[in-house]
Amino acid sequence: MFVIDESTSSDTLFPADYGRGCVPRDFSVQPAPMHAVDFPLIPRSEWSARIKEKEETKSRISDVRRRCGPNGGLMPSLDQGPVGYCWAHSTTHGVMLTRALQGQPYVPLSAYAVAATIKNGRDEGAWGALSMDFAVARGIPSQKYWPQGSRNLGNGNAECWENAKLHKVTENWMDLSRQAWDRELSFDQVITLLLSNIPVVGDFNFWGHSVILMDAVEVERGSFGVRILNSWSDGWGDKGEAVLRGSQAIPDGACAPRTVTISKE
């Protein structure tokens, strides 16, 4: 288990060859909101048993990732490279995983299409909720139409955006009454969603990074964390994954794709 906590080295958190790009919130002028998104919570007293059951039945989101990729194998993690587009990769990973959870075929989507379009090709940071808004409104095109890694706005032709409509978020957990930088879910809400097989887009100020959360994990008896899928290729961590624990596991901003478009690709 590749674990990240308060003792993790900076070399692991901030490798030189990879970008981050999640803009930290200034809580002095952007205070933490009330949690307006409301749904029944799974009691903490049930977390251990539910996590164990999902591990034994291999029904975690990370288990689905291991069998939903090319030829029924591992779904490769997207690689953002040195550009600060993590906030679009977290949502794009979420859409790809949600498609798999709905039994849809593997289609590599382009996070760069989302971020470059929003930022007009500039290398700029933002928040996961901003890319979630985009995925709701326009969808995310396949890499066939917008190559991953390209910031060329010329990729965004009519055919590209028509394809993106096949990969839209149709339902999501998000506080729409708040600005994109101000949307978050409580830790209990995050764990409830993960135990319900709903991936969560998580922004982390300590890291300046946005990733997709896949599983609730009991790191030690009574100590819970989250398994993430990063956007620094499968060469990072455990095939692109790691477990955040302690204070590092609590996102400063969060939203979640619940369902996506059903397409016949």
Secondary structure, DSSP 8 states (H G I E B T S, - for coil): --EE-TT--HHHHS-TT----B----TTTS-------------GGGHHHHHHHHHHHT-SHHHHHTTSSGGGS-----B-TTSS-HHHHHHHHHHHHHHHHTT-----B-HHHHHHHHTTT----B-HHHHHHHHHHT---BTTTS-TT---GGG--HHHHHHHGGG-EEEEE--TTS-GGG----HHHHHHHHHTT--EEEEETTTTEEEEEEEEEEEETTEEEEEEE-SB-TTTTBTTEEEE-GGGGS-SEEEEEEEE-----
